[in-house]
Amino acid sequence: MDLSEQVLVSCSGSGSCSGGSSASASNYVRDVGLPVESCFPYTASNSPCTSACADYRSLTYSIVGLHRASSTTITAEDIKKGLYYYGPVVASMYVYNDFYSYRSGVYSYATGSYVGAHAVLVVGYDDVNQCFIVKNSWGTGWGDAGFFRIAYSEVGGNSKFGYSAIVYEGSPGDGPLPEPPPCAYSLSATGKTFKAAGGSAAVSVSCGTGCSWTAASNASWVSISSGSANGAGNGTVYYTVAENTGTTDRSAMLQIAGESYSVTQQAARISTNRKVR
């Protein structure tokens, strides 16, 4: 459906051609809505709202709600989850000089000074190439026919991609949102045995995009790396087994993504010296 961008520029109070607030604009789309394009065709200027069709507020299409992609710091997984469950995500980013010359491939900041903040529309993601697929607003003559790809690493990186990411919750008449599919988890192994000297190892977690998990140990001698004690989507848990100085074998159980992973360790070897007379 082709709705009027110019109403959003000229009538919403969310900003102007010099910039504005994507949050305020989104609230307007929710609270008032937008008429079709023919009601106020795009002029690429700060045209007065009086140029809109007289009854534009009574012929609008709106959304039922919106929310931030995460209540804490937004991650690439948060944006992917928003795309999967709701559709395109409104994202903000920092623009540098090298972004203007983008033509194809996966963008990540390389050179140039900071120019300003910019709002774009995330329409897809690509786990193979570790990037988002994004629609820009600079026309089809820029980038890849108006689109660009940006590396997941730019979320929290130089471009701070998605530092603000807004998810739209559908439009009236869409019906209730579908329930998310249940998360299924599996581990790359069920356990591991160590010698008395101990050591380090890792186990991989496989699950769907957006499925979160945690890892915990029930024994003080098995330590899980703080950086791998939780995650979302596929990941790896790294852990360390301390030296066993005791005289008996011992065992521990890790709970990873709701699955049990056993760690066993051999006892210390006791040596005896005998004198020969």
C-alpha positions as a Markdown table, in Angstrom:
| # | Residue | x | y | z |
|---|---|---|---|---|
| 1 | Met | 0.0 | 0.0 | 0.0 |
| 2 | Asp | 1.4 | 3.4 | -1.0 |
| 3 | Leu | 0.8 | 5.9 | 1.8 |
| 4 | Ser | 1.7 | 9.6 | 1.9 |
| 5 | Glu | 5.2 | 10.3 | 3.2 |
| 6 | Gln | 4.5 | 14.0 | 2.7 |
| 7 | Val | 1.8 | 14.0 | 5.4 |
| 8 | Leu | 4.3 | 12.6 | 7.8 |
| 9 | Val | 6.8 | 15.4 | 6.9 |
| 10 | Ser | 4.3 | 18.3 | 6.7 |
| 11 | Cys | 1.6 | 17.4 | 9.2 |
| 12 | Ser | 2.9 | 15.2 | 12.0 |
| 13 | Gly | 5.2 | 17.6 | 13.8 |
| 14 | Ser | 7.8 | 14.8 | 13.8 |
| 15 | Gly | 10.4 | 16.8 | 11.9 |
| 16 | Ser | 11.2 | 18.3 | 8.6 |
| 17 | Cys | 13.5 | 17.8 | 5.6 |
| 18 | Ser | 16.4 | 18.7 | 7.9 |
| 19 | Gly | 15.7 | 15.8 | 10.2 |
| 20 | Gly | 13.3 | 14.5 | 12.8 |
| 21 | Ser | 12.3 | 11.8 | 15.3 |
| 22 | Ser | 11.5 | 8.3 | 14.0 |
| 23 | Ala | 9.8 | 7.6 | 17.4 |
| 24 | Ser | 7.6 | 10.6 | 17.1 |
| 25 | Ala | 6.8 | 9.7 | 13.4 |
| 26 | Ser | 5.9 | 6.2 | 14.4 |
| 27 | Asn | 3.6 | 7.4 | 17.2 |
| 28 | Tyr | 1.8 | 9.5 | 14.6 |
| 29 | Val | 1.4 | 6.5 | 12.3 |
| 30 | Arg | -0.1 | 4.7 | 15.3 |
| 31 | Asp | -2.3 | 7.5 | 16.7 |
| 32 | Val | -3.4 | 9.3 | 13.6 |
| 33 | Gly | -2.3 | 7.2 | 10.6 |
| 34 | Leu | -1.5 | 8.2 | 7.0 |
| 35 | Pro | -3.8 | 8.6 | 3.9 |
| 36 | Val | -2.9 | 7.2 | 0.5 |
| 37 | Glu | -0.2 | 8.9 | -1.6 |
| 38 | Ser | -2.7 | 10.7 | -3.9 |
| 39 | Cys | -4.0 | 12.7 | -0.9 |
| 40 | Phe | -0.6 | 14.5 | -0.6 |
| 41 | Pro | 2.0 | 13.4 | -3.2 |
| 42 | Tyr | 5.6 | 13.6 | -2.1 |
| 43 | Thr | 7.3 | 16.9 | -2.9 |
| 44 | Ala | 10.7 | 16.4 | -1.3 |
| 45 | Ser | 10.3 | 19.7 | 0.5 |
| 46 | Asn | 8.7 | 21.2 | 3.6 |
| 47 | Ser | 5.4 | 21.8 | 1.9 |
| 48 | Pro | 2.6 | 23.2 | 4.2 |
| 49 | Cys | 0.1 | 20.7 | 5.6 |
| 50 | Thr | -2.7 | 22.8 | 4.1 |
| 51 | Ser | -1.7 | 21.3 | 0.7 |
| 52 | Ala | -3.0 | 17.9 | 1.9 |
| 53 | Cys | -6.5 | 16.8 | 0.9 |
| 54 | Ala | -9.1 | 18.4 | 3.2 |
| 55 | Asp | -10.3 | 15.1 | 4.8 |
| 56 | Tyr | -6.9 | 13.4 | 5.1 |
| 57 | Arg | -7.3 | 12.7 | 8.8 |
| 58 | Ser | -10.5 | 10.7 | 8.3 |
| 59 | Leu | -9.1 | 8.4 | 5.5 |
| 60 | Thr | -6.0 | 7.1 | 7.2 |
| 61 | Tyr | -4.4 | 3.7 | 7.7 |
| 62 | Ser | -2.6 | 3.1 | 11.0 |
| 63 | Ile | -0.8 | 0.5 | 13.1 |
| 64 | Val | -2.2 | -0.9 | 16.3 |
| 65 | Gly | 1.0 | -0.5 | 18.3 |
| 66 | Leu | 4.8 | -0.4 | 18.3 |
| 67 | His | 7.6 | -1.3 | 20.6 |
| 68 | Arg | 11.4 | -1.0 | 20.9 |
| 69 | Ala | 13.2 | -4.1 | 19.7 |
| 70 | Ser | 14.7 | -4.6 | 23.2 |
| 71 | Ser | 14.2 | -3.1 | 26.6 |
| 72 | Thr | 17.9 | -3.1 | 27.0 |
| 73 | Thr | 20.8 | -2.6 | 24.6 |
| 74 | Ile | 19.7 | -3.7 | 21.2 |
| 75 | Thr | 21.6 | -6.6 | 19.6 |
| 76 | Ala | 21.6 | -8.1 | 16.1 |
| 77 | Glu | 19.5 | -10.9 | 17.4 |
| 78 | Asp | 16.8 | -8.5 | 18.7 |
| 79 | Ile | 16.5 | -6.9 | 15.2 |
| 80 | Lys | 16.3 | -10.4 | 13.6 |
| 81 | Lys | 13.6 | -11.4 | 16.0 |
| 82 | Gly | 11.6 | -8.3 | 15.2 |
| 83 | Leu | 11.9 | -9.1 | 11.5 |
| 84 | Tyr | 10.9 | -12.7 | 12.0 |
| 85 | Tyr | 7.8 | -12.1 | 14.1 |
| 86 | Tyr | 6.5 | -8.7 | 12.9 |
| 87 | Gly | 8.1 | -7.5 | 9.6 |
| 88 | Pro | 10.3 | -4.6 | 8.6 |
| 89 | Val | 12.0 | -2.8 | 11.5 |
| 90 | Val | 12.7 | 1.0 | 11.6 |
| 91 | Ala | 16.3 | 1.4 | 12.6 |
| 92 | Ser | 18.6 | 4.4 | 13.2 |
| 93 | Met | 22.3 | 4.5 | 12.5 |
| 94 | Tyr | 25.4 | 6.8 | 12.4 |
| 95 | Val | 26.4 | 7.9 | 8.8 |
| 96 | Tyr | 30.0 | 8.5 | 7.9 |
| 97 | Asn | 31.4 | 9.9 | 4.6 |
| 98 | Asp | 32.2 | 6.4 | 3.1 |
| 99 | Phe | 28.5 | 5.5 | 3.3 |
| 100 | Tyr | 27.7 | 7.9 | 0.5 |
| 101 | Ser | 29.9 | 6.0 | -1.9 |
| 102 | Tyr | 28.3 | 2.6 | -1.1 |
| 103 | Arg | 27.4 | 0.6 | -4.3 |
| 104 | Ser | 27.3 | -3.1 | -3.4 |
| 105 | Gly | 28.5 | -5.7 | -1.0 |
| 106 | Val | 28.3 | -5.7 | 2.8 |
| 107 | Tyr | 29.0 | -2.3 | 4.3 |
| 108 | Ser | 31.0 | -1.7 | 7.4 |
| 109 | Tyr | 32.7 | 1.5 | 8.4 |
| 110 | Ala | 36.1 | 2.0 | 6.8 |
| 111 | Thr | 36.9 | 5.7 | 6.6 |
| 112 | Gly | 35.6 | 9.2 | 6.8 |
| 113 | Ser | 34.2 | 11.5 | 9.4 |
| 114 | Tyr | 30.8 | 11.4 | 11.1 |
| 115 | Val | 28.0 | 13.1 | 9.2 |
| 116 | Gly | 24.9 | 12.6 | 11.3 |
| 117 | Ala | 22.2 | 10.1 | 12.3 |
| 118 | His | 19.9 | 8.5 | 9.8 |
| 119 | Ala | 16.7 | 6.4 | 9.9 |
| 120 | Val | 16.3 | 3.4 | 7.5 |
| 121 | Leu | 14.1 | 0.3 | 7.1 |
| 122 | Val | 15.5 | -3.2 | 7.8 |
| 123 | Val | 13.7 | -5.6 | 5.5 |
| 124 | Gly | 15.7 | -8.9 | 5.9 |
| 125 | Tyr | 18.8 | -10.6 | 7.2 |
| 126 | Asp | 21.5 | -12.9 | 5.8 |
| 127 | Asp | 23.2 | -15.2 | 8.3 |
| 128 | Val | 25.5 | -16.7 | 5.6 |
| 129 | Asn | 27.1 | -13.2 | 4.9 |
| 130 | Gln | 26.4 | -12.0 | 8.5 |
| 131 | Cys | 24.5 | -8.9 | 7.4 |
| 132 | Phe | 21.1 | -7.1 | 7.4 |
| 133 | Ile | 19.3 | -6.1 | 4.1 |
| 134 | Val | 18.2 | -2.5 | 4.4 |
| 135 | Lys | 16.0 | -0.1 | 2.4 |
| 136 | Asn | 17.3 | 3.5 | 2.3 |
| 137 | Ser | 15.4 | 6.6 | 1.3 |
| 138 | Trp | 17.8 | 8.2 | -1.1 |
| 139 | Gly | 16.3 | 6.8 | -4.3 |
| 140 | Thr | 17.2 | 3.9 | -6.6 |
| 141 | Gly | 20.2 | 5.7 | -8.0 |
| 142 | Trp | 22.0 | 5.2 | -4.7 |
| 143 | Gly | 23.6 | 2.0 | -3.5 |
| 144 | Asp | 22.2 | -1.3 | -4.7 |
| 145 | Ala | 19.0 | 0.1 | -6.4 |
| 146 | Gly | 18.2 | 2.0 | -3.2 |
| 147 | Phe | 19.1 | -0.9 | -0.8 |
| 148 | Phe | 22.2 | -1.8 | 1.1 |
| 149 | Arg | 23.6 | -4.6 | 3.2 |
| 150 | Ile | 25.3 | -3.8 | 6.5 |
| 151 | Ala | 27.4 | -6.2 | 8.7 |
| 152 | Tyr | 25.9 | -7.5 | 12.0 |
| 153 | Ser | 29.1 | -6.2 | 13.6 |
| 154 | Glu | 28.0 | -2.6 | 12.9 |
| 155 | Val | 25.3 | -3.1 | 15.6 |
| 156 | Gly | 27.2 | -1.6 | 18.5 |
| 157 | Gly | 30.1 | -0.9 | 16.1 |
| 158 | Asn | 31.1 | 2.5 | 14.5 |
| 159 | Ser | 27.8 | 2.9 | 12.7 |
| 160 | Lys | 25.8 | 2.0 | 15.9 |
| 161 | Phe | 23.3 | 0.4 | 13.6 |
| 162 | Gly | 20.0 | -0.1 | 15.2 |
| 163 | Tyr | 20.8 | 1.9 | 18.4 |
| 164 | Ser | 17.1 | 2.8 | 18.0 |
| 165 | Ala | 15.1 | 0.0 | 16.4 |
| 166 | Ile | 11.2 | 0.2 | 16.4 |
| 167 | Val | 9.0 | -2.8 | 15.7 |
| 168 | Tyr | 5.5 | -2.1 | 14.3 |
| 169 | Glu | 2.8 | -4.5 | 15.7 |
| 170 | Gly | 0.5 | -4.8 | 12.6 |
| 171 | Ser | -2.5 | -2.9 | 11.5 |
| 172 | Pro | -6.2 | -3.1 | 12.4 |
| 173 | Gly | -7.9 | -6.1 | 10.9 |
| 174 | Asp | -4.7 | -8.2 | 10.9 |
| 175 | Gly | -6.1 | -10.4 | 13.6 |
| 176 | Pro | -4.0 | -11.6 | 16.6 |
| 177 | Leu | -0.3 | -12.0 | 16.1 |
| 178 | Pro | 0.8 | -15.6 | 15.7 |
| 179 | Glu | 2.4 | -17.3 | 18.6 |
| 180 | Pro | 6.1 | -17.7 | 18.2 |
| 181 | Pro | 7.2 | -21.3 | 17.3 |
| 182 | Pro | 8.5 | -23.2 | 20.3 |
| 183 | Cys | 12.3 | -23.2 | 20.7 |
| 184 | Ala | 14.1 | -26.6 | 20.3 |
| 185 | Tyr | 17.6 | -27.0 | 21.6 |
| 186 | Ser | 20.3 | -29.5 | 21.0 |
| 187 | Leu | 24.0 | -29.9 | 22.1 |
| 188 | Ser | 26.9 | -31.1 | 20.1 |
| 189 | Ala | 27.8 | -33.6 | 22.8 |
| 190 | Thr | 26.3 | -35.1 | 25.9 |
| 191 | Gly | 29.4 | -34.9 | 28.1 |
| 192 | Lys | 33.2 | -35.2 | 28.4 |
| 193 | Thr | 35.7 | -37.0 | 30.6 |
| 194 | Phe | 38.9 | -35.3 | 31.9 |
| 195 | Lys | 42.1 | -36.6 | 33.4 |
| 196 | Ala | 43.1 | -35.5 | 36.9 |
| 197 | Ala | 45.0 | -32.5 | 35.5 |
| 198 | Gly | 41.8 | -30.9 | 34.3 |
| 199 | Gly | 41.6 | -28.7 | 31.2 |
| 200 | Ser | 39.2 | -26.7 | 29.0 |
| 201 | Ala | 36.6 | -27.7 | 26.4 |
| 202 | Ala | 33.6 | -26.3 | 24.6 |
| 203 | Val | 30.1 | -27.5 | 23.6 |
| 204 | Ser | 27.9 | -26.0 | 20.9 |
| 205 | Val | 24.3 | -25.1 | 21.3 |
| 206 | Ser | 21.9 | -25.3 | 18.2 |
| 207 | Cys | 18.5 | -23.6 | 18.2 |
| 208 | Gly | 16.3 | -21.3 | 16.3 |
| 209 | Thr | 16.9 | -17.5 | 15.7 |
| 210 | Gly | 15.9 | -15.5 | 18.8 |
| 211 | Cys | 15.7 | -18.6 | 21.1 |
| 212 | Ser | 17.6 | -17.6 | 24.3 |
| 213 | Trp | 19.4 | -20.0 | 26.6 |
| 214 | Thr | 21.7 | -20.1 | 29.7 |
| 215 | Ala | 24.4 | -22.4 | 30.9 |
| 216 | Ala | 25.2 | -23.2 | 34.6 |
| 217 | Ser | 27.4 | -25.7 | 36.5 |
| 218 | Asn | 26.4 | -27.5 | 39.7 |
| 219 | Ala | 30.1 | -27.9 | 40.8 |
| 220 | Ser | 32.6 | -25.3 | 41.9 |
| 221 | Trp | 35.4 | -27.1 | 40.0 |
| 222 | Val | 33.8 | -26.6 | 36.7 |
| 223 | Ser | 33.8 | -23.0 | 35.6 |
| 224 | Ile | 31.8 | -21.6 | 32.7 |
| 225 | Ser | 33.3 | -18.7 | 30.8 |
| 226 | Ser | 31.3 | -15.5 | 31.7 |
| 227 | Gly | 31.1 | -14.6 | 28.0 |
| 228 | Ser | 29.4 | -17.9 | 27.1 |
| 229 | Ala | 27.0 | -18.4 | 30.0 |
| 230 | Asn | 24.0 | -17.2 | 28.0 |
| 231 | Gly | 23.1 | -16.5 | 24.4 |
| 232 | Ala | 20.4 | -16.3 | 21.8 |
| 233 | Gly | 20.4 | -18.5 | 18.7 |
| 234 | Asn | 23.3 | -20.8 | 17.9 |
| 235 | Gly | 26.3 | -20.4 | 20.2 |
| 236 | Thr | 29.1 | -22.1 | 22.1 |
| 237 | Val | 29.7 | -22.6 | 25.8 |
| 238 | Tyr | 33.3 | -22.7 | 27.0 |
| 239 | Tyr | 34.2 | -24.2 | 30.3 |
| 240 | Thr | 37.3 | -25.1 | 32.4 |
| 241 | Val | 37.8 | -28.1 | 34.7 |
| 242 | Ala | 40.1 | -27.6 | 37.7 |
| 243 | Glu | 42.8 | -30.1 | 38.7 |
| 244 | Asn | 41.5 | -33.1 | 40.8 |
| 245 | Thr | 43.9 | -33.6 | 43.8 |
| 246 | Gly | 41.6 | -36.1 | 45.5 |
| 247 | Thr | 41.8 | -39.8 | 45.5 |
| 248 | Thr | 38.4 | -40.5 | 43.9 |
| 249 | Asp | 36.8 | -39.8 | 40.6 |
| 250 | Arg | 34.2 | -37.0 | 40.5 |
| 251 | Ser | 31.4 | -35.9 | 38.3 |
| 252 | Ala | 29.4 | -32.7 | 37.6 |
| 253 | Met | 26.4 | -31.7 | 35.6 |
| 254 | Leu | 26.0 | -28.7 | 33.4 |
| 255 | Gln | 22.6 | -27.4 | 32.5 |
| 256 | Ile | 22.9 | -25.9 | 29.0 |
| 257 | Ala | 19.7 | -24.6 | 27.2 |
| 258 | Gly | 17.7 | -26.9 | 29.3 |
| 259 | Glu | 19.8 | -29.9 | 28.3 |
| 260 | Ser | 22.1 | -32.0 | 30.7 |
| 261 | Tyr | 25.8 | -32.2 | 29.9 |
| 262 | Ser | 27.9 | -34.4 | 32.1 |
| 263 | Val | 31.5 | -33.8 | 33.1 |
| 264 | Thr | 33.5 | -36.6 | 34.7 |
| 265 | Gln | 37.1 | -36.4 | 36.0 |
| 266 | Gln | 39.6 | -39.1 | 37.0 |
| 267 | Ala | 41.2 | -39.1 | 40.4 |
| 268 | Ala | 44.8 | -38.1 | 41.1 |
| 269 | Arg | 47.2 | -40.9 | 40.5 |
| 270 | Ile | 48.8 | -42.1 | 43.8 |
| 271 | Ser | 52.4 | -43.3 | 43.6 |
| 272 | Thr | 54.2 | -45.6 | 46.1 |
| 273 | Asn | 57.9 | -46.1 | 46.6 |
| 274 | Arg | 59.1 | -49.5 | 47.8 |
| 275 | Lys | 62.6 | -50.1 | 49.1 |
| 276 | Val | 64.3 | -53.3 | 48.0 |
| 277 | Arg | 66.5 | -54.9 | 50.6 |
